[in-house]
Amino acid sequence: MEKVDVEKAMNELDSWVSKRGNGEYVPKNFVSPAFSFYGIPANFGIQQVRAEIKDFAHVIADQSYNHNTSALEVGLGYFGSTHFLWRQLFDKVTSIEKSHDRVRSFGENSRDFYNKWIADDGKSSFLIGASNDVSTLKKAYDSLTGGVDMLFIDGDHRYEGVMADWLLYNPLVGKGGIVAFHDANASVDSCGVPDFLEDLENGHIDGKNYELSKIIKSEDAGIAYYIKE
Ligand SMILES: C[S@@+](CC[C@H](N)C(=O)[O-])C[C@H]1O[C@@H](n2cnc3c(N)ncnc32)[C@H](O)[C@@H]1O
């Protein structure tokens, strides 16, 4: 595939995010509400800090693949804004999302953005269901027979949720592909990502020590990744 233009992709994403939710990225100093909070947190247009997702887009652009590229994401989110970005950076994108409504909304929001229906253009695929449901798993392995070049885990943030997603979908990532986790630096107790990543680094998951690179430019989000050998 052609080398991707990160600036152009980020400009597109800025335009998309400005029309979703409160129109903003997550601010660097935002801290997720505690488990006991029963209010409605701000409806950011993307669940990402701009500086972090931009640096991660550069990591993707720096990998050179001489084949059509493919990404798999667990967790589409309210507005599918990371799916929108992966569409700019990969030839094909699959998102696994348990909420049917969020998938429908992405179809409608992208129609409004492009003035045409693009959710059936062959570039985007959506697997509706829990990522750890056996039928979702089978659909993913049936449809991604060539593997993927990037896995972005951003669904169930409990320790066991991240662990399951990594165990189930990391085998789909080919050599030289990227395995990434969002919320590597989350502080809220209910988020198990940092603890899972520590165990992955220490060899406590499958006996191997994974060397993680971390993009952390915020108080409470962050992206960790490794390139598969
Ligand atoms: C934090 S949001 C994703 C945000 C999105 N990647 C972004 O940056 O805009 C997490 C999403 O994962 C979905 N989700 C949570 N657990 C899941 C699971 N086990 N399988 C599929 N989707 C899941 C939720 O419904 C939610 O839409």
The ligand as a Tripos MOL2 file, in Angstrom:
@<TRIPOS>MOLECULE
LIG
   27    29     1     0     0
SMALL
NO_CHARGES

@<TRIPOS>ATOM
      1 C1        -13.9680    3.2500   25.0070 C.3       1 LIG1
      2 S1        -15.1490    2.8070   23.8030 S.3       1 LIG1
      3 C2        -14.2220    2.7810   22.3060 C.3       1 LIG1
      4 C3        -13.8050    4.1500   21.8870 C.3       1 LIG1
      5 C4        -13.3090    4.3220   20.4760 C.3       1 LIG1
      6 N1        -12.2520    3.3640   20.1560 N.3       1 LIG1
      7 C5        -12.8050    5.7560   20.3370 C.2       1 LIG1
      8 O1        -11.6280    5.9900   20.6480 O.co2     1 LIG1
      9 O2        -13.6010    6.6450   19.9830 O.co2     1 LIG1
     10 C6        -15.4370    1.1210   24.1420 C.3       1 LIG1
     11 C7        -16.4710    0.4580   23.2740 C.3       1 LIG1
     12 O3        -16.3110   -0.9400   23.4060 O.3       1 LIG1
     13 C8        -17.5750   -1.5640   23.4680 C.3       1 LIG1
     14 N2        -17.3260   -2.8270   24.1930 N.ar      1 LIG1
     15 C9        -17.0430   -2.9860   25.4980 C.ar      1 LIG1
     16 N3        -16.7860   -4.2860   25.7680 N.ar      1 LIG1
     17 C10       -16.9060   -4.9480   24.5930 C.ar      1 LIG1
     18 C11       -16.7490   -6.3010   24.1980 C.ar      1 LIG1
     19 N4        -16.3450   -7.2560   25.0610 N.pl3     1 LIG1
     20 N5        -16.9750   -6.6270   22.9180 N.ar      1 LIG1
     21 C12       -17.3480   -5.6810   21.9980 C.ar      1 LIG1
     22 N6        -17.4860   -4.3810   22.3120 N.ar      1 LIG1
     23 C13       -17.2490   -4.0220   23.5830 C.ar      1 LIG1
     24 C14       -18.4770   -0.5540   24.1580 C.3       1 LIG1
     25 O4        -19.8310   -0.7610   23.8040 O.3       1 LIG1
     26 C15       -17.9220    0.7560   23.6390 C.3       1 LIG1
     27 O5        -18.6070    1.1700   22.4860 O.3       1 LIG1
@<TRIPOS>BOND
     1     1     2 1
     2     2     3 1
     3     2    10 1
     4     3     4 1
     5     4     5 1
     6     5     6 1
     7     5     7 1
     8     7     8 2
     9     7     9 1
    10    10    11 1
    11    11    12 1
    12    11    26 1
    13    12    13 1
    14    13    14 1
    15    13    24 1
    16    14    15 ar
    17    14    23 ar
    18    15    16 ar
    19    16    17 ar
    20    17    18 ar
    21    17    23 ar
    22    18    19 1
    23    18    20 ar
    24    20    21 ar
    25    21    22 ar
    26    22    23 ar
    27    24    25 1
    28    24    26 1
    29    26    27 1
@<TRIPOS>SUBSTRUCTURE
     1 LIG1         1 GROUP 0 **** ****
